[in-house]
Amino acid sequence: MLAPQAERVMALGEWEQRWQENRTGFHQPTVHKMLEKNIDKVLAGRTGVRIFFPLCGKAVDMKWLADMGHSVVGVEISENGIKQFFEESNLTYSEEPVPAIPGAKVYKSSEKNISLYQCDLYKFSSSIEGQFGAIWDRGSLVAINPGDREKYSSLIRSLMAKDCRYLLDTLLYNPELYNGPPFFVPDEQVHSLFGNSCDIELVDSVDTFEDRHRSWGLDYLTENIFLITPKE
Ligand SMILES: C[S@@+](CC[C@H](N)C(=O)[O-])C[C@H]1O[C@@H](n2cnc3c(N)ncnc32)[C@H](O)[C@@H]1O
């Protein structure tokens, strides 16, 4: 089932172009239902959690969590997307270079604890911001090139603190019918990517098929939500 999309590659420039042309159909104007529903599992009673958003786009979930007193770090290649996030959230921000990542910039909210790194995700590491107590992965594992999944999972694993609670959103559909992104990520692959060092629990599975997915050529679309935690 992985074969139809195995060779698919989206260059970083293609993502940046999508932002320039406002082709950002992945963006949701409200807090993601699955994050909202499972937030207690992610926080597990903790306050002031450091939460990582890989491939953050301008997800409004970041402001929602920061408003609750958590701190948010995101990584996004599109400067456009990052600026739109701050502007649409009515947050002022500063902008500075990141000496450890040539060419990268970090945008920091002046009012909230939100720092967004504008760079290729694979240039980011725990040496920049340490490890995280939570990760919200929506539109990230499903958006990276399928051939990069091992590299991605080892980076994510290296960013997880011992008490990290990683909420992962994947999509199941027939990959022979649609090219992606978002790409198809079967449950077995979630287990092969993270199962060696993490416990994996499927916390939700919802039929997420809408009319617009018919135009992708699909006949079903299931969203699976996993809670991934480091093994003791
Ligand atoms: C499908 S969108 C999801 C955005 C966000 N997580 C959301 O739920 O709205 C994927 C985002 O990742 C960014 N992106 C893709 N590859 C990247 C990479 N290697 N490093 C950093 N950002 C990347 C794209 O510009 C795009 O904004």
The ligand as an SDF file (V2000), in Angstrom:
LIG
                    3D

 27 29  0  0  0  0  0  0  0  0999 V2000
   -0.0510   20.4530    5.5480 C   0  0  0  0  0  0  0  0  0  0  0  0
    0.6530   21.9170    6.1820 S   0  0  0  0  0  0  0  0  0  0  0  0
    0.1520   21.7930    7.8670 C   0  0  0  0  0  0  0  0  0  0  0  0
    0.3480   23.0390    8.6680 C   0  0  0  0  0  0  0  0  0  0  0  0
   -0.1830   22.9530   10.1100 C   0  0  0  0  0  0  0  0  0  0  0  0
    0.4060   21.8710   10.8630 N   0  0  0  0  0  0  0  0  0  0  0  0
   -1.6830   22.8640   10.1530 C   0  0  0  0  0  0  0  0  0  0  0  0
   -2.1980   21.8870   10.7040 O   0  0  0  0  0  0  0  0  0  0  0  0
   -2.3450   23.7710    9.6230 O   0  0  0  0  0  0  0  0  0  0  0  0
    2.3920   21.5430    6.1830 C   0  0  0  0  0  0  0  0  0  0  0  0
    3.2590   22.7640    6.4510 C   0  0  0  0  0  0  0  0  0  0  0  0
    4.6180   22.3570    6.5510 O   0  0  0  0  0  0  0  0  0  0  0  0
    5.4670   23.2750    5.8910 C   0  0  0  0  0  0  0  0  0  0  0  0
    6.6520   22.4610    5.5140 N   0  0  0  0  0  0  0  0  0  0  0  0
    6.6830   21.4430    4.6350 C   0  0  0  0  0  0  0  0  0  0  0  0
    7.8930   20.8310    4.6500 N   0  0  0  0  0  0  0  0  0  0  0  0
    8.6330   21.4830    5.5870 C   0  0  0  0  0  0  0  0  0  0  0  0
    9.9570   21.3130    6.0860 C   0  0  0  0  0  0  0  0  0  0  0  0
   10.7650   20.3370    5.6380 N   0  0  0  0  0  0  0  0  0  0  0  0
   10.3800   22.1450    7.0550 N   0  0  0  0  0  0  0  0  0  0  0  0
    9.5780   23.1240    7.5420 C   0  0  0  0  0  0  0  0  0  0  0  0
    8.3110   23.3470    7.1050 N   0  0  0  0  0  0  0  0  0  0  0  0
    7.8530   22.5330    6.1340 C   0  0  0  0  0  0  0  0  0  0  0  0
    4.6250   23.8300    4.7650 C   0  0  0  0  0  0  0  0  0  0  0  0
    5.0150   25.1200    4.3720 O   0  0  0  0  0  0  0  0  0  0  0  0
    3.2180   23.8250    5.3730 C   0  0  0  0  0  0  0  0  0  0  0  0
    2.9120   25.0430    5.9860 O   0  0  0  0  0  0  0  0  0  0  0  0
  1  2  1  0
  2  3  1  0
  2 10  1  0
  3  4  1  0
  4  5  1  0
  5  6  1  0
  5  7  1  0
  7  8  2  0
  7  9  1  0
 10 11  1  0
 11 12  1  0
 11 26  1  0
 12 13  1  0
 13 14  1  0
 13 24  1  0
 14 15  1  0
 14 23  1  0
 15 16  2  0
 16 17  1  0
 17 18  1  0
 17 23  2  0
 18 19  1  0
 18 20  2  0
 20 21  1  0
 21 22  2  0
 22 23  1  0
 24 25  1  0
 24 26  1  0
 26 27  1  0
M  CHG  2   2   1   9  -1
M  END
$$$$
